[in-house]
Amino acid sequence: MPRSLEPLDVGVQIPYHFRCPISLELMRDPVTVCTGQTYDRASIESWVATGNTTCPVTRAPLTDFTLIPNHTLRRLIQDWCVANRSFGVERIPTPKQPADPSMIRSLVSQASSESSPMPNRISALRRLRGLARDSDKNLSVIASLNVREVLLSILFDSTGSDYAELKYECLAIVAVFPLSESECASIFAAPNRISYLTSLLFHSSIEVRVNSAAVIEMAVAGTRSPEPRPQISNADKIFEGIVGILSYPIAYPRALKVGIKALFALCLVKQHRHKAVAAGAVKALIDRLAEFEKCDAERALATIELLCRIPAGCAAFGAHALTVPLLVRIILKISDRATEYAAGALLSLCSASERLQRDAVAAGVLTQLLLLVQSDCTERAKRKAQMLLKLLRDSWPEDSIANSDEFNCSDVVPY
Protein backbone atom coordinates (compact mmCIF):
# COMPACT_ATOMS: atom_id res chain seq x y z
CA MET A 1 0.00 0.00 0.00
CA PRO A 2 1.48 3.40 -0.94
CA ARG A 3 2.43 5.77 1.85
CA SER A 4 1.03 8.89 0.19
CA LEU A 5 -1.03 10.04 -2.74
CA GLU A 6 -0.28 12.62 -5.40
CA PRO A 7 0.78 16.07 -4.12
CA LEU A 8 -2.00 18.58 -3.59
CA ASP A 9 -2.12 22.12 -4.94
CA VAL A 10 -0.77 23.41 -1.64
CA GLY A 11 2.51 21.59 -2.35
CA VAL A 12 2.26 19.06 0.47
CA GLN A 13 1.46 15.36 0.46
CA ILE A 14 -1.27 14.07 2.74
CA PRO A 15 -0.26 10.78 4.36
CA TYR A 16 -2.33 7.95 2.98
CA HIS A 17 -3.63 6.83 6.38
CA PHE A 18 -4.92 10.37 7.07
CA ARG A 19 -7.26 10.11 4.08
CA CYS A 20 -10.74 8.63 4.31
CA PRO A 21 -10.93 5.44 2.19
CA ILE A 22 -14.33 6.60 0.89
CA SER A 23 -13.81 10.28 0.03
CA LEU A 24 -9.98 10.12 -0.27
CA GLU A 25 -9.91 13.47 1.53
CA LEU A 26 -8.27 14.43 4.82
CA MET A 27 -10.36 13.04 7.67
CA ARG A 28 -11.84 15.64 10.01
CA ASP A 29 -13.64 13.30 12.38
CA PRO A 30 -12.12 9.80 12.09
CA VAL A 31 -14.25 6.97 13.47
CA THR A 32 -13.68 3.23 13.58
CA VAL A 33 -16.36 0.68 12.62
CA CYS A 34 -16.75 -2.86 13.92
CA THR A 35 -14.40 -4.28 11.27
CA GLY A 36 -11.52 -2.17 12.60
CA GLN A 37 -11.39 0.16 9.59
CA THR A 38 -11.35 3.92 10.11
CA TYR A 39 -13.35 6.41 8.03
CA ASP A 40 -14.37 10.04 8.22
CA ARG A 41 -17.66 10.20 10.12
CA ALA A 42 -19.56 12.09 7.43
CA SER A 43 -18.48 9.63 4.72
CA ILE A 44 -19.32 6.42 6.56
CA GLU A 45 -22.63 7.82 7.79
CA SER A 46 -23.53 8.70 4.20
CA TRP A 47 -22.44 5.20 3.10
CA VAL A 48 -24.73 3.54 5.65
CA ALA A 49 -27.59 6.00 5.03
CA THR A 50 -27.73 4.94 1.36
CA GLY A 51 -28.46 1.34 2.38
CA ASN A 52 -24.98 -0.19 2.44
CA THR A 53 -24.44 -2.80 5.15
CA THR A 54 -20.84 -3.81 4.45
CA CYS A 55 -17.47 -2.29 5.27
CA PRO A 56 -16.30 -0.31 2.20
CA VAL A 57 -12.71 -1.61 2.49
CA THR A 58 -13.06 -5.21 3.71
CA ARG A 59 -16.58 -5.84 2.34
CA ALA A 60 -17.30 -7.65 5.60
CA PRO A 61 -20.84 -7.24 7.00
CA LEU A 62 -21.31 -4.39 9.47
CA THR A 63 -22.89 -6.30 12.33
CA ASP A 64 -22.77 -3.22 14.56
CA PHE A 65 -23.27 0.33 13.27
CA THR A 66 -21.69 1.97 16.29
CA LEU A 67 -19.02 4.51 15.30
CA ILE A 68 -16.12 4.77 17.75
CA PRO A 69 -14.14 8.04 17.62
CA ASN A 70 -10.46 7.45 16.80
CA HIS A 71 -9.00 10.13 19.04
CA THR A 72 -5.39 9.04 18.51
CA LEU A 73 -5.59 9.37 14.73
CA ARG A 74 -7.46 12.65 14.99
CA ARG A 75 -4.69 14.12 17.19
CA LEU A 76 -2.05 12.90 14.74
CA ILE A 77 -3.94 14.60 11.90
CA GLN A 78 -4.19 17.81 13.90
CA ASP A 79 -0.45 17.72 14.66
CA TRP A 80 0.29 17.15 10.97
CA CYS A 81 -1.93 20.12 10.03
CA VAL A 82 -0.04 22.37 12.47
CA ALA A 83 3.32 21.17 11.16
CA ASN A 84 2.28 21.99 7.59
CA ARG A 85 0.49 25.27 8.15
CA SER A 86 3.18 27.07 6.15
CA PHE A 87 1.78 25.24 3.11
CA GLY A 88 -1.69 26.64 3.76
CA VAL A 89 -3.01 23.61 5.69
CA GLU A 90 -5.54 24.62 8.32
CA ARG A 91 -5.81 22.72 11.58
CA ILE A 92 -9.00 20.69 11.79
CA PRO A 93 -11.11 21.54 14.84
CA THR A 94 -11.78 18.95 17.49
CA PRO A 95 -15.25 17.63 16.60
CA LYS A 96 -18.03 17.47 19.12
CA GLN A 97 -19.24 13.94 19.53
CA PRO A 98 -22.90 13.16 18.79
CA ALA A 99 -25.19 13.05 21.76
CA ASP A 100 -25.76 9.68 23.40
CA PRO A 101 -29.43 8.62 22.89
CA SER A 102 -29.60 7.28 26.45
CA MET A 103 -28.51 10.69 27.79
CA ILE A 104 -31.17 12.42 25.68
CA ARG A 105 -33.84 10.06 27.02
CA SER A 106 -32.68 10.81 30.55
CA LEU A 107 -32.87 14.57 29.98
CA VAL A 108 -36.35 14.32 28.47
CA SER A 109 -37.51 12.12 31.33
CA GLN A 110 -36.19 14.59 33.87
CA ALA A 111 -37.73 17.57 32.06
CA SER A 112 -41.16 15.94 31.87
CA SER A 113 -41.22 14.57 35.42
CA GLU A 114 -43.63 16.46 37.65
CA SER A 115 -41.77 15.14 40.69
CA SER A 116 -38.48 16.75 39.66
CA PRO A 117 -37.71 20.20 41.11
CA MET A 118 -38.43 22.97 38.62
CA PRO A 119 -34.78 24.18 38.43
CA ASN A 120 -33.70 20.63 37.50
CA ARG A 121 -36.35 20.40 34.80
CA ILE A 122 -35.33 23.73 33.32
CA SER A 123 -31.65 22.72 33.47
CA ALA A 124 -32.42 19.47 31.63
CA LEU A 125 -34.17 21.37 28.84
CA ARG A 126 -31.31 23.84 28.54
CA ARG A 127 -28.84 20.98 28.16
CA LEU A 128 -31.09 19.43 25.53
CA ARG A 129 -31.30 22.78 23.75
CA GLY A 130 -27.51 23.07 23.79
CA LEU A 131 -27.14 19.61 22.27
CA ALA A 132 -29.61 20.50 19.52
CA ARG A 133 -27.59 23.59 18.66
CA ASP A 134 -24.26 21.74 18.61
CA SER A 135 -24.74 19.79 15.39
CA ASP A 136 -27.19 18.52 12.79
CA LYS A 137 -26.33 15.01 13.94
CA ASN A 138 -27.64 15.80 17.40
CA LEU A 139 -30.79 17.22 15.86
CA SER A 140 -31.43 13.99 13.98
CA VAL A 141 -30.74 11.89 17.09
CA ILE A 142 -33.14 13.98 19.17
CA ALA A 143 -35.79 13.92 16.44
CA SER A 144 -35.54 10.12 16.15
CA LEU A 145 -36.50 9.73 19.81
CA ASN A 146 -39.91 11.48 19.40
CA VAL A 147 -38.91 14.22 21.79
CA ARG A 148 -41.23 16.76 20.14
CA GLU A 149 -44.35 15.02 21.43
CA VAL A 150 -43.15 15.37 25.03
CA LEU A 151 -42.07 18.97 24.49
CA LEU A 152 -45.40 19.97 22.92
CA SER A 153 -47.20 18.44 25.89
CA ILE A 154 -45.12 20.49 28.33
CA LEU A 155 -45.53 23.63 26.22
CA PHE A 156 -49.29 23.54 25.92
CA ASP A 157 -50.56 21.43 28.81
CA SER A 158 -48.60 22.90 31.73
CA THR A 159 -50.49 25.65 33.53
CA GLY A 160 -49.55 28.24 36.10
CA SER A 161 -46.97 31.02 36.30
CA ASP A 162 -44.44 28.64 37.84
CA TYR A 163 -44.19 26.86 34.49
CA ALA A 164 -43.44 29.95 32.39
CA GLU A 165 -39.65 29.51 32.20
CA LEU A 166 -40.02 25.78 31.58
CA LYS A 167 -42.41 26.44 28.69
CA TYR A 168 -40.13 29.04 27.13
CA GLU A 169 -37.29 26.50 27.09
CA CYS A 170 -39.61 23.95 25.46
CA LEU A 171 -40.63 26.52 22.88
CA ALA A 172 -37.00 27.24 22.01
CA ILE A 173 -36.34 23.55 21.30
CA VAL A 174 -39.57 22.97 19.37
CA ALA A 175 -38.74 25.98 17.17
CA VAL A 176 -35.69 24.25 15.67
CA PHE A 177 -37.45 21.01 14.68
CA PRO A 178 -39.78 20.57 11.69
CA LEU A 179 -43.22 19.56 12.93
CA SER A 180 -45.02 16.58 11.45
CA GLU A 181 -48.46 17.10 9.95
CA SER A 182 -50.11 15.43 12.94
CA GLU A 183 -48.21 17.73 15.31
CA CYS A 184 -49.33 20.74 13.28
CA ALA A 185 -52.88 19.44 13.49
CA SER A 186 -52.60 19.16 17.26
CA ILE A 187 -51.89 22.91 17.40
CA PHE A 188 -54.84 23.75 15.16
CA ALA A 189 -57.15 21.44 17.09
CA ALA A 190 -57.13 23.57 20.23
CA PRO A 191 -57.92 27.32 19.94
CA ASN A 192 -56.24 27.95 23.29
CA ARG A 193 -52.94 26.74 21.83
CA ILE A 194 -53.13 29.26 19.00
CA SER A 195 -54.06 31.99 21.47
CA TYR A 196 -51.10 31.08 23.68
CA LEU A 197 -48.63 31.23 20.81
CA THR A 198 -50.11 34.54 19.68
CA SER A 199 -49.77 36.01 23.17
CA LEU A 200 -46.07 35.11 23.18
CA LEU A 201 -45.59 37.29 20.08
CA PHE A 202 -45.84 40.26 22.48
CA HIS A 203 -43.47 38.89 25.14
CA SER A 204 -40.78 41.21 26.51
CA SER A 205 -38.06 38.84 25.24
CA ILE A 206 -37.45 39.04 21.48
CA GLU A 207 -36.16 35.46 21.56
CA VAL A 208 -39.47 34.16 22.95
CA ARG A 209 -41.34 36.21 20.34
CA VAL A 210 -39.25 34.86 17.47
CA ASN A 211 -39.52 31.26 18.71
CA SER A 212 -43.29 31.59 18.89
CA ALA A 213 -43.39 33.00 15.35
CA ALA A 214 -41.25 30.08 14.16
CA VAL A 215 -43.69 27.53 15.60
CA ILE A 216 -46.65 29.42 14.10
CA GLU A 217 -44.99 29.42 10.67
CA MET A 218 -44.23 25.70 10.89
CA ALA A 219 -47.80 24.96 11.92
CA VAL A 220 -49.26 26.94 8.99
CA ALA A 221 -46.79 25.68 6.38
CA GLY A 222 -46.70 22.11 7.68
CA THR A 223 -50.32 21.20 7.00
CA ARG A 224 -51.40 20.03 3.56
CA SER A 225 -55.06 20.73 4.14
CA PRO A 226 -56.06 24.37 3.46
CA GLU A 227 -58.99 24.33 5.91
CA PRO A 228 -57.07 24.89 9.19
CA ARG A 229 -54.94 27.76 7.87
CA PRO A 230 -57.65 30.46 8.10
CA GLN A 231 -58.18 29.44 11.71
CA ILE A 232 -54.70 30.47 12.77
CA SER A 233 -54.41 33.50 10.46
CA ASN A 234 -57.67 34.76 11.96
CA ALA A 235 -56.31 34.68 15.51
CA ASP A 236 -56.67 38.00 17.28
CA LYS A 237 -53.57 40.25 16.96
CA ILE A 238 -51.47 37.57 15.23
CA PHE A 239 -50.54 39.86 12.34
CA GLU A 240 -49.67 42.69 14.74
CA GLY A 241 -47.32 40.32 16.57
CA ILE A 242 -45.56 39.14 13.42
CA VAL A 243 -45.22 42.67 12.04
CA GLY A 244 -43.82 43.76 15.40
CA ILE A 245 -41.04 41.18 15.02
CA LEU A 246 -40.24 42.45 11.52
CA SER A 247 -40.14 46.00 12.86
CA TYR A 248 -37.89 45.18 15.83
CA PRO A 249 -35.57 48.21 16.05
CA ILE A 250 -32.37 46.37 17.01
CA ALA A 251 -30.50 44.37 14.36
CA TYR A 252 -31.47 40.72 14.86
CA PRO A 253 -31.12 38.65 11.65
CA ARG A 254 -33.15 35.71 12.96
CA ALA A 255 -36.08 38.01 13.68
CA LEU A 256 -36.12 39.11 10.04
CA LYS A 257 -35.80 35.55 8.74
CA VAL A 258 -38.51 34.05 10.95
CA GLY A 259 -40.74 37.12 10.73
CA ILE A 260 -40.94 37.14 6.93
CA LYS A 261 -41.47 33.37 6.76
CA ALA A 262 -44.38 33.67 9.18
CA LEU A 263 -45.90 36.70 7.45
CA PHE A 264 -45.70 35.04 4.03
CA ALA A 265 -47.31 31.84 5.35
CA LEU A 266 -50.16 33.80 6.92
CA CYS A 267 -50.70 35.94 3.81
CA LEU A 268 -51.32 32.82 1.72
CA VAL A 269 -54.80 32.93 3.26
CA LYS A 270 -56.45 35.43 0.91
CA GLN A 271 -59.42 36.40 3.08
CA HIS A 272 -57.16 37.65 5.89
CA ARG A 273 -54.59 39.64 3.91
CA HIS A 274 -56.37 42.86 4.80
CA LYS A 275 -55.43 42.17 8.43
CA ALA A 276 -51.76 42.20 7.49
CA VAL A 277 -52.23 45.59 5.84
CA ALA A 278 -54.10 46.95 8.85
CA ALA A 279 -51.32 45.66 11.14
CA GLY A 280 -48.68 47.75 9.34
CA ALA A 281 -47.13 45.05 7.17
CA VAL A 282 -46.70 47.45 4.24
CA LYS A 283 -44.40 49.85 6.08
CA ALA A 284 -42.46 47.00 7.70
CA LEU A 285 -41.86 45.27 4.37
CA ILE A 286 -40.71 48.38 2.53
CA ASP A 287 -38.56 49.63 5.41
CA ARG A 288 -36.81 46.24 5.80
CA LEU A 289 -36.65 45.17 2.16
CA ALA A 290 -33.01 46.09 1.68
CA GLU A 291 -31.96 44.12 4.79
CA PHE A 292 -33.22 40.69 3.74
CA GLU A 293 -30.87 38.00 2.46
CA LYS A 294 -31.62 36.40 -0.91
CA CYS A 295 -34.23 33.76 0.07
CA ASP A 296 -35.86 36.07 2.57
CA ALA A 297 -35.94 38.89 0.02
CA GLU A 298 -37.78 36.56 -2.36
CA ARG A 299 -40.35 35.81 0.36
CA ALA A 300 -40.71 39.50 1.13
CA LEU A 301 -41.33 40.33 -2.52
CA ALA A 302 -43.76 37.43 -2.86
CA THR A 303 -45.63 38.80 0.17
CA ILE A 304 -45.68 42.28 -1.36
CA GLU A 305 -47.13 40.87 -4.57
CA LEU A 306 -49.81 38.98 -2.61
CA LEU A 307 -50.81 42.10 -0.68
CA CYS A 308 -50.87 44.19 -3.85
CA ARG A 309 -53.62 41.91 -5.15
CA ILE A 310 -56.13 43.31 -2.65
CA PRO A 311 -57.38 46.92 -2.84
CA ALA A 312 -56.28 47.85 0.68
CA GLY A 313 -52.78 46.51 0.10
CA CYS A 314 -52.46 48.16 -3.30
CA ALA A 315 -53.50 51.51 -1.86
CA ALA A 316 -51.13 51.23 1.11
CA PHE A 317 -48.12 50.31 -1.02
CA GLY A 318 -49.02 53.04 -3.50
CA ALA A 319 -49.08 55.60 -0.71
CA HIS A 320 -45.54 54.71 0.41
CA ALA A 321 -43.09 56.90 -1.47
CA LEU A 322 -40.37 54.23 -1.64
CA THR A 323 -42.46 51.33 -2.94
CA VAL A 324 -42.17 51.93 -6.69
CA PRO A 325 -38.50 53.03 -6.75
CA LEU A 326 -37.48 49.99 -4.66
CA LEU A 327 -39.41 47.53 -6.82
CA VAL A 328 -37.98 49.01 -10.01
CA ARG A 329 -34.45 48.83 -8.65
CA ILE A 330 -34.85 45.19 -7.59
CA ILE A 331 -35.68 43.97 -11.11
CA LEU A 332 -32.81 41.74 -12.35
CA LYS A 333 -30.82 42.42 -9.16
CA ILE A 334 -31.49 39.58 -6.69
CA SER A 335 -32.78 36.50 -8.51
CA ASP A 336 -35.23 35.40 -11.20
CA ARG A 337 -37.92 34.80 -8.59
CA ALA A 338 -37.38 38.18 -6.98
CA THR A 339 -37.63 39.81 -10.40
CA GLU A 340 -40.88 37.97 -11.13
CA TYR A 341 -42.46 39.03 -7.84
CA ALA A 342 -41.30 42.65 -8.22
CA ALA A 343 -42.73 42.81 -11.75
CA GLY A 344 -46.01 41.32 -10.54
CA ALA A 345 -46.31 43.84 -7.73
CA LEU A 346 -45.56 46.73 -10.12
CA LEU A 347 -48.18 45.40 -12.53
CA SER A 348 -50.83 45.46 -9.80
CA LEU A 349 -49.82 48.91 -8.60
CA CYS A 350 -49.67 50.48 -12.06
CA SER A 351 -52.98 48.90 -13.02
CA ALA A 352 -54.60 50.71 -10.12
CA SER A 353 -53.12 54.17 -10.51
CA GLU A 354 -51.95 56.42 -13.36
CA ARG A 355 -49.85 58.34 -10.84
CA LEU A 356 -47.94 55.16 -10.03
CA GLN A 357 -47.46 54.55 -13.75
CA ARG A 358 -45.76 57.92 -14.05
CA ASP A 359 -43.71 57.19 -10.91
CA ALA A 360 -42.56 53.88 -12.35
CA VAL A 361 -41.50 55.48 -15.64
CA ALA A 362 -39.68 58.22 -13.75
CA ALA A 363 -37.87 55.55 -11.72
CA GLY A 364 -36.51 53.95 -14.91
CA VAL A 365 -38.82 50.97 -15.20
CA LEU A 366 -38.82 51.01 -19.02
CA THR A 367 -35.14 50.16 -19.29
CA GLN A 368 -35.49 47.48 -16.63
CA LEU A 369 -38.46 45.86 -18.38
CA LEU A 370 -36.78 45.90 -21.78
CA LEU A 371 -33.74 44.18 -20.28
CA LEU A 372 -36.02 41.71 -18.52
CA VAL A 373 -37.90 40.53 -21.60
CA GLN A 374 -34.61 39.90 -23.38
CA SER A 375 -33.01 38.09 -20.42
CA ASP A 376 -33.00 34.44 -19.37
CA CYS A 377 -35.54 35.14 -16.63
CA THR A 378 -38.65 33.00 -16.11
CA GLU A 379 -41.43 33.03 -18.69
CA ARG A 380 -43.89 34.27 -16.08
CA ALA A 381 -41.61 37.22 -15.31
CA LYS A 382 -41.38 38.04 -19.01
CA ARG A 383 -45.17 37.88 -19.43
CA LYS A 384 -45.64 40.24 -16.51
CA ALA A 385 -43.03 42.58 -18.00
CA GLN A 386 -44.81 42.55 -21.38
CA MET A 387 -48.16 43.30 -19.76
CA LEU A 388 -46.58 46.12 -17.79
CA LEU A 389 -44.99 47.60 -20.93
CA LYS A 390 -48.39 47.62 -22.65
CA LEU A 391 -49.97 49.24 -19.63
CA LEU A 392 -47.30 51.96 -19.47
CA ARG A 393 -47.43 52.79 -23.19
CA ASP A 394 -49.36 56.01 -22.64
CA SER A 395 -46.84 57.08 -19.99
CA TRP A 396 -43.73 56.59 -22.17
CA PRO A 397 -41.75 59.75 -22.90
CA GLU A 398 -41.86 60.60 -26.59
CA ASP A 399 -38.11 60.22 -26.96
CA SER A 400 -37.88 56.94 -25.01
CA ILE A 401 -36.42 53.79 -26.49
CA ALA A 402 -39.81 52.17 -26.07
CA ASN A 403 -41.24 54.46 -28.77
CA SER A 404 -38.34 53.99 -31.14
CA ASP A 405 -38.65 52.24 -34.47
CA GLU A 406 -36.26 49.58 -33.22
CA PHE A 407 -38.59 48.69 -30.38
CA ASN A 408 -41.73 48.78 -32.54
CA CYS A 409 -40.14 46.27 -34.90
CA SER A 410 -39.28 43.87 -32.10
CA ASP A 411 -41.44 41.02 -30.89
CA VAL A 412 -41.05 41.94 -27.22
CA VAL A 413 -44.60 43.25 -26.91
CA PRO A 414 -46.95 41.63 -29.39
CA TYR A 415 -49.69 43.81 -30.86
Disulfide bonds with the S-S distance in Angstrom:
none
